[in-house]
Amino acid sequence: MKTIDLIRHENLLQLISEAGSVQAVASKAGKSNAQISQLKTRSTHSGTGKPRSVGDMLARELEKAFNKPPRAGFFV
C-alpha cells in the first residue's frame, strides 16, 4: 500500500507535467520555484534529515489552485 507521502509526490509530479514546469506550478499556487523544486526532488530537509514532502496545508492549496477535488481526491 502506498503512503500518503508517496501518493502526494506522484500527484505533484503529475501536476508539474500537466502545468508544463515547476515554475508554472509554483506561480499558480503562489509558492516559490525553490519550494516546488525541493518537493519534486524530495530533497533532504536540513533540520530533520527527512525528505521534503507535501503537507496537509500545501495539499489543500494545490487542490484549490488546480481545481482538484478536495481531500478524498487528488492529494488525499
Buried (B, 14 or more C-beta within 10 A) or exposed (E): EEEEBEBBBEBBEEBBEEBEEBBBBBBEBEBEBEBBBBBBEBEEEEEEEEBBBBEEEBBBBBBEBBEBEEEEEBBB
